[in-house]
Amino acid sequence: MSNETLLSSIIPFAGSGLLGYAMGFALKKILKWMLIIVGFLAGMFFVGVQLLQKYGYVSTVNWDKLGNDTSTQIQHWAANVDVTNSLFHTLGIPVSGGLGLGLLAGFLRTH
Protein backbone atom coordinates (compact mmCIF):
# COMPACT_ATOMS: atom_id res chain seq x y z
CA MET A 1 0.00 0.00 0.00
CA SER A 2 1.51 3.32 -1.00
CA ASN A 3 1.85 6.32 1.27
CA GLU A 4 -0.47 8.35 -0.93
CA THR A 5 -3.26 5.81 -0.64
CA LEU A 6 -2.80 5.56 3.11
CA LEU A 7 -2.69 9.35 3.52
CA SER A 8 -5.83 9.79 1.41
CA SER A 9 -7.69 7.59 3.91
CA ILE A 10 -6.15 8.93 7.13
CA ILE A 11 -6.87 12.62 6.50
CA PRO A 12 -10.65 12.21 5.99
CA PHE A 13 -10.77 9.79 8.95
CA ALA A 14 -8.99 12.23 11.28
CA GLY A 15 -10.91 15.28 10.10
CA SER A 16 -14.27 13.60 10.42
CA GLY A 17 -13.19 12.21 13.80
CA LEU A 18 -12.60 15.72 15.11
CA LEU A 19 -15.91 16.88 13.70
CA GLY A 20 -17.65 13.85 15.20
CA TYR A 21 -16.09 14.56 18.60
CA ALA A 22 -17.45 18.12 18.55
CA MET A 23 -20.86 16.86 17.44
CA GLY A 24 -20.94 14.21 20.19
CA PHE A 25 -19.96 16.71 22.88
CA ALA A 26 -22.62 19.19 21.70
CA LEU A 27 -25.22 16.41 21.43
CA LYS A 28 -24.58 15.36 25.01
CA LYS A 29 -25.05 18.91 26.30
CA ILE A 30 -28.20 19.46 24.21
CA LEU A 31 -29.75 16.15 25.25
CA LYS A 32 -29.05 16.90 28.91
CA TRP A 33 -30.99 20.18 28.74
CA MET A 34 -33.75 18.67 26.60
CA LEU A 35 -34.22 15.88 29.12
CA ILE A 36 -34.47 18.40 31.96
CA ILE A 37 -37.03 20.50 30.05
CA VAL A 38 -39.11 17.52 28.90
CA GLY A 39 -39.10 16.07 32.41
CA PHE A 40 -40.25 19.38 33.86
CA LEU A 41 -43.04 19.75 31.27
CA ALA A 42 -44.21 16.16 31.78
CA GLY A 43 -44.26 16.70 35.55
CA MET A 44 -46.25 19.92 35.19
CA PHE A 45 -48.72 18.16 32.87
CA PHE A 46 -49.20 15.37 35.38
CA VAL A 47 -49.68 17.83 38.26
CA GLY A 48 -52.15 19.83 36.16
CA VAL A 49 -54.22 16.77 35.33
CA GLN A 50 -54.23 15.72 38.97
CA LEU A 51 -55.39 19.20 40.04
CA LEU A 52 -58.17 19.14 37.43
CA GLN A 53 -59.27 15.79 38.80
CA LYS A 54 -59.09 16.99 42.42
CA TYR A 55 -61.33 20.01 41.78
CA GLY A 56 -63.86 18.02 39.77
CA TYR A 57 -63.15 19.29 36.25
CA VAL A 58 -62.11 15.81 35.14
CA SER A 59 -63.79 12.84 36.75
CA THR A 60 -61.29 10.19 35.68
CA VAL A 61 -58.34 9.95 33.36
CA ASN A 62 -58.18 6.88 31.17
CA TRP A 63 -54.41 6.37 31.43
CA ASP A 64 -54.55 3.09 29.46
CA LYS A 65 -56.12 4.82 26.46
CA LEU A 66 -53.67 7.71 26.71
CA GLY A 67 -50.74 5.26 26.81
CA ASN A 68 -52.05 3.18 23.91
CA ASP A 69 -52.75 6.21 21.73
CA THR A 70 -49.31 7.65 22.46
CA SER A 71 -47.65 4.32 21.69
CA THR A 72 -49.58 4.00 18.43
CA GLN A 73 -48.56 7.50 17.35
CA ILE A 74 -44.88 6.88 18.14
CA GLN A 75 -44.96 3.59 16.20
CA HIS A 76 -46.52 5.44 13.25
CA TRP A 77 -43.75 8.07 13.31
CA ALA A 78 -41.05 5.38 13.61
CA ALA A 79 -42.46 3.45 10.64
CA ASN A 80 -42.23 6.56 8.43
CA VAL A 81 -38.54 7.25 9.11
CA ASP A 82 -36.39 6.82 5.98
CA VAL A 83 -32.98 5.33 6.79
CA THR A 84 -31.96 4.32 3.26
CA ASN A 85 -30.24 7.63 2.49
CA SER A 86 -28.39 8.01 5.76
CA LEU A 87 -25.35 10.23 6.15
CA PHE A 88 -23.05 7.29 6.93
CA HIS A 89 -24.17 5.47 3.80
CA THR A 90 -23.20 8.29 1.44
CA LEU A 91 -19.89 9.41 3.02
CA GLY A 92 -17.76 6.31 2.62
CA ILE A 93 -15.89 4.11 5.06
CA PRO A 94 -13.03 6.40 6.26
CA VAL A 95 -15.26 9.42 6.86
CA SER A 96 -18.09 7.36 8.37
CA GLY A 97 -15.71 5.51 10.67
CA GLY A 98 -14.01 8.67 11.88
CA LEU A 99 -17.29 10.48 12.35
CA GLY A 100 -18.83 7.56 14.23
CA LEU A 101 -15.85 7.04 16.54
CA GLY A 102 -15.51 10.77 17.14
CA LEU A 103 -19.21 11.09 17.91
CA LEU A 104 -18.99 8.23 20.40
CA ALA A 105 -15.84 9.65 22.03
CA GLY A 106 -17.38 13.13 22.32
CA PHE A 107 -20.63 11.78 23.71
CA LEU A 108 -18.91 9.55 26.26
CA ARG A 109 -16.54 12.31 27.42
CA THR A 110 -16.64 12.33 31.23
CA HIS A 111 -16.35 16.06 31.92
C-alpha positions in Angstrom: 0.0 0.0 0.0 1.5 3.3 -1.0 1.9 6.3 1.3 -0.5 8.4 -0.9 -3.3 5.8 -0.6 -2.8 5.6 3.1 -2.7 9.3 3.5 -5.8 9.8 1.4 -7.7 7.6 3.9 -6.2 8.9 7.1 -6.9 12.6 6.5 -10.7 12.2 6.0 -10.8 9.8 8.9 -9.0 12.2 11.3 -10.9 15.3 10.1 -14.3 13.6 10.4 -13.2 12.2 13.8 -12.6 15.7 15.1 -15.9 16.9 13.7 -17.6 13.8 15.2 -16.1 14.6 18.6 -17.4 18.1 18.5 -20.9 16.9 17.4 -20.9 14.2 20.2 -20.0 16.7 22.9 -22.6 19.2 21.7 -25.2 16.4 21.4 -24.6 15.4 25.0 -25.1 18.9 26.3 -28.2 19.5 24.2 -29.8 16.1 25.3 -29.1 16.9 28.9 -31.0 20.2 28.7 -33.7 18.7 26.6 -34.2 15.9 29.1 -34.5 18.4 32.0 -37.0 20.5 30.1 -39.1 17.5 28.9 -39.1 16.1 32.4 -40.2 19.4 33.9 -43.0 19.7 31.3 -44.2 16.2 31.8 -44.3 16.7 35.5 -46.2 19.9 35.2 -48.7 18.2 32.9 -49.2 15.4 35.4 -49.7 17.8 38.3 -52.2 19.8 36.2 -54.2 16.8 35.3 -54.2 15.7 39.0 -55.4 19.2 40.0 -58.2 19.1 37.4 -59.3 15.8 38.8 -59.1 17.0 42.4 -61.3 20.0 41.8 -63.9 18.0 39.8 -63.1 19.3 36.2 -62.1 15.8 35.1 -63.8 12.8 36.7 -61.3 10.2 35.7 -58.3 9.9 33.4 -58.2 6.9 31.2 -54.4 6.4 31.4 -54.6 3.1 29.5 -56.1 4.8 26.5 -53.7 7.7 26.7 -50.7 5.3 26.8 -52.1 3.2 23.9 -52.8 6.2 21.7 -49.3 7.6 22.5 -47.6 4.3 21.7 -49.6 4.0 18.4 -48.6 7.5 17.3 -44.9 6.9 18.1 -45.0 3.6 16.2 -46.5 5.4 13.3 -43.8 8.1 13.3 -41.0 5.4 13.6 -42.5 3.5 10.6 -42.2 6.6 8.4 -38.5 7.3 9.1 -36.4 6.8 6.0 -33.0 5.3 6.8 -32.0 4.3 3.3 -30.2 7.6 2.5 -28.4 8.0 5.8 -25.3 10.2 6.1 -23.1 7.3 6.9 -24.2 5.5 3.8 -23.2 8.3 1.4 -19.9 9.4 3.0 -17.8 6.3 2.6 -15.9 4.1 5.1 -13.0 6.4 6.3 -15.3 9.4 6.9 -18.1 7.4 8.4 -15.7 5.5 10.7 -14.0 8.7 11.9 -17.3 10.5 12.3 -18.8 7.6 14.2 -15.8 7.0 16.5 -15.5 10.8 17.1 -19.2 11.1 17.9 -19.0 8.2 20.4 -15.8 9.7 22.0 -17.4 13.1 22.3 -20.6 11.8 23.7 -18.9 9.6 26.3 -16.5 12.3 27.4 -16.6 12.3 31.2 -16.4 16.1 31.9 
